[in-house]
Structures are given as structure tokens and as C-alpha cells.
């Protein structure tokens, strides 16, 4: 499977967001904590396999 484009209308922190993959087949995802990396992976999993996703809310009292 070769995914060319991913689009989220409203998922986690993403609102009207899309991503087009490169031609080399390798994708790298990085960013600071709480930037939405896990939400992006959860969104892709939901798109591919269906089901519901875990709603991530703001963390309070975390160490």
C-alpha cells in the first residue's frame, strides 16, 4: 500500500489539515511533546481500520 495523501477535516488537534507524502517512500514524523504526533498516528489507524479513537485532553497535574 502506498499512501499518497492524508486529510483530516477534524481529528484531535487537526482542523482542515492534509499531508502529501514524498516520492521516496520514507516518511519521518517528529515534533515537541504535545504537538500531535500520537493523534496523527491514531487518525491514520482510524482511517485504515475504522473504529473510534481515544480523545486526548489536556494533561493536568502530570510530572
C-alpha positions as CSV (number, residue, x, y, z in Angstrom):
1,X,0.0,0.0,0.0
2,X,1.3,3.4,-0.9
3,X,-0.5,6.3,0.8
4,X,-0.2,9.5,-1.3
5,X,-2.2,11.9,0.8
6,X,-3.8,12.1,4.2
7,X,-6.5,14.6,5.1
8,X,-8.3,15.2,8.4
9,X,-11.2,17.6,8.5
10,X,-11.5,17.5,12.3
11,X,-9.5,15.0,14.3
12,X,-7.7,15.6,17.6
13,X,-5.7,18.9,17.2
14,X,-6.1,18.8,13.4
15,X,-8.7,21.0,11.7
16,X,-8.8,21.0,7.9
17,X,-5.3,19.5,7.7
18,X,-3.7,17.5,4.9
19,X,-0.3,15.9,4.2
20,X,1.1,14.7,0.9
21,X,3.8,12.1,1.0
22,X,7.1,12.2,-0.8
23,X,8.2,10.0,-3.7
24,X,10.9,8.1,-1.8
25,X,8.5,6.1,0.3
26,X,10.1,7.1,3.6
27,X,8.3,9.5,6.0
28,X,9.6,10.9,9.2
29,X,7.4,12.4,11.9
30,X,8.9,14.5,14.7
31,X,8.0,17.3,16.9
32,X,7.9,18.6,20.5
33,X,5.8,17.0,23.2
34,X,2.1,17.6,22.9
35,X,2.4,18.6,19.2
36,X,0.0,15.9,17.9
37,X,2.3,13.0,16.8
38,X,0.2,10.4,18.6
39,X,-3.0,11.9,17.4
40,X,-1.7,11.7,13.8
41,X,-0.9,8.0,14.2
42,X,-4.3,7.4,15.8
43,X,-6.0,9.2,13.0
44,X,-4.2,7.1,10.4
45,X,-5.2,3.9,12.3
46,X,-8.8,5.0,12.4
47,X,-8.8,5.8,8.7
48,X,-7.3,2.4,7.8
49,X,-9.1,0.2,10.2
50,X,-12.2,2.1,11.4
51,X,-13.5,2.3,14.9
52,X,-13.2,5.0,17.5
53,X,-10.2,6.9,18.7
54,X,-9.2,7.8,22.2
55,X,-9.8,11.5,22.9
56,X,-6.7,13.1,24.2
57,X,-7.4,16.0,26.5
58,X,-5.1,18.5,28.2
59,X,-2.9,17.0,30.8
60,X,-3.1,18.4,34.3
61,X,-1.0,17.5,37.3
62,X,1.4,15.4,35.2
63,X,5.0,15.1,36.1
